[in-house]
Amino acid sequence: MKLLLVCTGNICRSPMAQAIARRLLDAGGRRDVAVESAGTAAYDGAPASEGAYLIALEHGLDLSAHRARQITRDLVAGADLVLGMSPHHVERAAALGGDGRSFLLGAYAGRQGADAQVEDPFGGDLEEYRATFGRLEALLADAIARLPAGPPPSSPPPPSDAPPGHD
C-alpha cells in the first residue's frame, strides 16, 4: 500500500506527517505501507522549513534529507490513499485522478468539521510547530489504525506451482 500525504508547500506539515507516519507504521510492524509526501504549491527541491526540521529533531526524527516536490498526476495515480491537510489539498488530489481515494487527514482519522483540518504553521513560532506536530501525531495514529491490514511481514509467497486461484 502507498500513502501520499499532501499539504501546500511540502515543507512543514506533510514532511512532518511523513516522518511521523513512518515511525508509527514501523512501530506497528506495518512495513507493507510506503509513505510519501507532496505539496500543491511546492517549490521542487526545497528543504523542510526550519521550524519543521527543529521540532522533528526534538522528537527524534530527521528531516534533513527531505526535499519538497509538487503533487502530480503520477504521484496520485501511484497512491492507494491520499490524505490532505485542508480541503484544497483533497480537491487538488481528486482533480489529479485521486477522487474516491483522497480525504482530509482528520476526517479519515474520525474528526469532523474544522477539527478535520491541520492548520499550516508556516511563518509561526516554534510553539505553533510543536502544536502541529502533536496534532499530526494524534491524527496519524488514528488514521493508521484504520488502514487495511496488509500481509503479515513473515508470510511466504504462495508456491509458484499452485494453480491460479488456489493458495
VOPAGU-2260 file (C-alpha; in pm, 1 decimal, decimal comma):
REM VOPAGU-2260
SITE   aa  ch    i         X         Y         Z
SITE  MET   A    0       0,0       0,0       0,0
SITE  LYS   A    1     118,9     352,7     -73,5
SITE  LEU   A    2       9,2     653,0     134,0
SITE  LEU   A    3      54,9    1006,9      -0,7
SITE  LEU   A    4      39,2    1297,7     245,5
SITE  VAL   A    5     -32,0    1641,4      96,9
SITE  CYS   A    6      -0,7    1999,9     217,4
SITE  THR   A    7      71,4    2328,3      39,4
SITE  GLY   A    8     448,3    2371,4      17,0
SITE  ASN   A    9     562,5    2023,8     122,8
SITE  ILE   A   10     799,6    2186,5     371,0
SITE  CYS   A   11     605,8    2184,9     702,2
SITE  ARG   A   12     302,4    1964,6     763,6
SITE  SER   A   13     342,0    1685,5     509,9
SITE  PRO   A   14     714,8    1620,5     573,3
SITE  MET   A   15     648,4    1603,5     948,4
SITE  ALA   A   16     346,0    1381,7     879,6
SITE  GLN   A   17     552,6    1154,6     654,3
SITE  ALA   A   18     819,0    1105,5     921,4
SITE  ILE   A   19     561,0    1054,2    1197,3
SITE  ALA   A   20     363,7     806,1     986,4
SITE  ARG   A   21     675,2     607,8     901,1
SITE  ARG   A   22     769,3     582,5    1267,9
SITE  LEU   A   23     417,2     477,5    1369,3
SITE  LEU   A   24     396,6     223,2    1088,5
SITE  ASP   A   25     737,5      76,3    1173,0
SITE  ALA   A   26     642,8      54,4    1541,0
SITE  GLY   A   27     330,2    -136,1    1440,8
SITE  GLY   A   28     518,0    -370,5    1210,2
SITE  ARG   A   29     349,5    -222,1     901,7
SITE  ARG   A   30     636,8    -240,5     656,2
SITE  ASP   A   31     381,3    -307,9     381,2
SITE  VAL   A   32     291,4      63,5     371,4
SITE  ALA   A   33     508,8     310,8     179,8
SITE  VAL   A   34     470,9     677,4     275,4
SITE  GLU   A   35     538,2     976,9      52,6
SITE  SER   A   36     454,9    1346,8      63,8
SITE  ALA   A   37     397,9    1631,0    -180,6
SITE  GLY   A   38     261,4    1984,7    -196,9
SITE  THR   A   39       1,1    2163,0    -407,0
SITE  ALA   A   40     228,7    2467,5    -443,9
SITE  ALA   A   41     568,3    2315,7    -370,6
SITE  TYR   A   42     898,6    2454,2    -490,6
SITE  ASP   A   43    1066,8    2134,4    -606,0
SITE  GLY   A   44    1384,4    2062,5    -411,5
SITE  ALA   A   45    1321,4    2299,9    -120,1
SITE  PRO   A   46    1425,7    2163,7     221,1
SITE  ALA   A   47    1188,2    2126,2     514,9
SITE  SER   A   48    1119,0    2454,9     691,3
SITE  GLU   A   49    1342,5    2536,9     984,9
SITE  GLY   A   50    1053,4    2503,2    1229,1
SITE  ALA   A   51     951,8    2161,0    1097,1
SITE  TYR   A   52    1314,1    2047,3    1097,5
SITE  LEU   A   53    1377,5    2160,7    1457,5
SITE  ILE   A   54    1054,8    2021,6    1603,5
SITE  ALA   A   55    1104,2    1689,5    1424,3
SITE  LEU   A   56    1454,0    1671,7    1576,5
SITE  GLU   A   57    1304,0    1730,8    1921,7
SITE  HIS   A   58    1104,8    1412,0    1860,3
SITE  GLY   A   59    1394,6    1209,5    1724,0
SITE  LEU   A   60    1301,7    1247,5    1356,8
SITE  ASP   A   61    1545,9    1377,8    1095,3
SITE  LEU   A   62    1406,4    1580,9     805,4
SITE  SER   A   63    1747,7    1685,5     672,2
SITE  ALA   A   64    1715,5    1469,6     359,6
SITE  HIS   A   65    1363,8    1590,2     277,3
SITE  ARG   A   66    1315,0    1778,1     -48,7
SITE  ALA   A   67     983,0    1929,9    -145,2
SITE  ARG   A   68     800,6    1816,8    -454,1
SITE  GLN   A   69     489,5    1919,5    -638,5
SITE  ILE   A   70     191,5    1686,3    -637,9
SITE  THR   A   71     147,1    1529,8    -981,0
SITE  ARG   A   72     -95,2    1303,5   -1158,6
SITE  ASP   A   73     168,1    1025,3   -1142,8
SITE  LEU   A   74     213,4    1058,8    -765,6
SITE  VAL   A   75    -162,4    1045,7    -713,0
SITE  ALA   A   76    -201,2     751,0    -952,3
SITE  GLY   A   77      61,9     558,8    -757,4
SITE  ALA   A   78    -107,1     618,9    -421,8
SITE  ASP   A   79    -369,7     391,6    -272,6
SITE  LEU   A   80    -469,8     662,5     -25,6
SITE  VAL   A   81    -413,4    1040,5     -33,6
SITE  LEU   A   82    -454,0    1236,7     288,9
SITE  GLY   A   83    -458,6    1616,4     272,5
SITE  MET   A   84    -427,8    1871,6     548,0
SITE  SER   A   85    -703,7    2104,0     417,6
SITE  PRO   A   86    -993,9    2078,2     171,5
SITE  HIS   A   87    -788,2    2244,2    -103,7
SITE  HIS   A   88    -531,1    1963,4     -87,1
SITE  VAL   A   89    -800,5    1697,9    -116,2
SITE  GLU   A   90    -966,4    1881,3    -406,5
SITE  ARG   A   91    -633,9    1907,8    -591,4
SITE  ALA   A   92    -557,4    1537,5    -542,0
SITE  ALA   A   93    -906,4    1446,0    -661,8
SITE  ALA   A   94    -861,9    1666,4    -971,3
SITE  LEU   A   95    -538,5    1479,8   -1046,5
SITE  GLY   A   96    -720,2    1145,9   -1050,8
SITE  GLY   A   97    -747,3    1065,8    -681,9
SITE  ASP   A   98   -1122,5    1102,4    -649,0
SITE  GLY   A   99   -1252,0     838,0    -409,9
SITE  ARG   A  100    -902,3     786,1    -260,1
SITE  SER   A  101    -842,8    1139,2    -128,9
SITE  PHE   A  102    -955,2    1254,7     215,7
SITE  LEU   A  103    -879,4    1508,7     482,9
SITE  LEU   A  104    -634,1    1353,2     726,0
SITE  GLY   A  105    -853,9    1449,1    1018,9
SITE  ALA   A  106   -1170,9    1317,5     856,0
SITE  TYR   A  107   -1001,0     986,8     778,9
SITE  ALA   A  108    -895,0     978,6    1144,3
SITE  GLY   A  109   -1257,1    1027,3    1253,7
SITE  ARG   A  110   -1267,7    1404,2    1316,1
SITE  GLN   A  111   -1537,2    1634,5    1179,2
SITE  GLY   A  112   -1571,1    1994,9    1067,0
SITE  ALA   A  113   -1281,9    2229,7    1136,4
SITE  ASP   A  114   -1127,4    1961,3    1358,1
SITE  ALA   A  115   -1062,4    1754,7    1044,1
SITE  GLN   A  116    -811,0    2012,2     913,4
SITE  VAL   A  117    -449,1    2071,2    1014,2
SITE  GLU   A  118    -355,5    2438,7    1015,8
SITE  ASP   A  119     -33,1    2549,4     847,7
SITE  PRO   A  120     235,5    2653,9    1099,1
SITE  PHE   A  121     447,3    2822,9     828,4
SITE  GLY   A  122     564,5    3161,7     949,8
SITE  GLY   A  123     467,4    3082,1    1306,8
SITE  ASP   A  124     687,1    3033,7    1610,0
SITE  LEU   A  125     816,9    2700,1    1735,5
SITE  GLU   A  126     517,5    2659,8    1967,1
SITE  GLU   A  127     291,0    2654,7    1661,6
SITE  TYR   A  128     510,9    2387,9    1504,8
SITE  ARG   A  129     501,9    2186,7    1828,6
SITE  ALA   A  130     122,7    2206,6    1834,6
SITE  THR   A  131     106,3    2099,2    1469,5
SITE  PHE   A  132     342,6    1808,5    1534,2
SITE  GLY   A  133     128,3    1690,7    1827,0
SITE  ARG   A  134    -188,6    1720,2    1621,4
SITE  LEU   A  135     -32,5    1526,1    1334,1
SITE  GLU   A  136      83,3    1253,0    1572,6
SITE  ALA   A  137    -265,9    1208,0    1716,0
SITE  LEU   A  138    -441,5    1215,0    1378,4
SITE  LEU   A  139    -193,3     980,0    1214,1
SITE  ALA   A  140    -219,1     727,6    1498,4
SITE  ASP   A  141    -595,4     714,6    1441,8
SITE  ALA   A  142    -566,3     715,3    1061,2
SITE  ILE   A  143    -308,3     436,4    1058,0
SITE  ALA   A  144    -533,7     226,4    1280,6
SITE  ARG   A  145    -794,0     245,6    1000,3
SITE  LEU   A  146    -560,8     131,0     721,1
SITE  PRO   A  147    -645,9    -204,8     570,9
SITE  ALA   A  148    -429,4    -483,0     706,8
SITE  GLY   A  149    -150,7    -592,8     480,1
SITE  PRO   A  150       7,8    -933,4     455,2
SITE  PRO   A  151     199,6   -1041,9     763,5
SITE  PRO   A  152     566,5    -946,7     716,6
SITE  SER   A  153     681,5   -1305,3     762,8
SITE  SER   A  154     432,8   -1479,0     534,4
SITE  PRO   A  155     598,5   -1654,7     241,0
SITE  PRO   A  156     469,1   -1604,5    -112,8
SITE  PRO   A  157     234,0   -1875,4    -241,4
SITE  PRO   A  158     404,3   -2167,7    -417,5
SITE  SER   A  159     470,0   -2088,1    -782,2
SITE  ASP   A  160     336,1   -2426,1    -893,6
SITE  ALA   A  161      -7,9   -2369,7    -739,1
SITE  PRO   A  162    -292,0   -2341,9    -991,7
SITE  PRO   A  163    -434,4   -1987,0   -1026,7
SITE  GLY   A  164    -687,2   -1906,9    -756,0
SITE  HIS   A  165    -554,6   -2168,7    -512,0
SITE  ASP   A  166    -345,7   -2076,0    -210,4
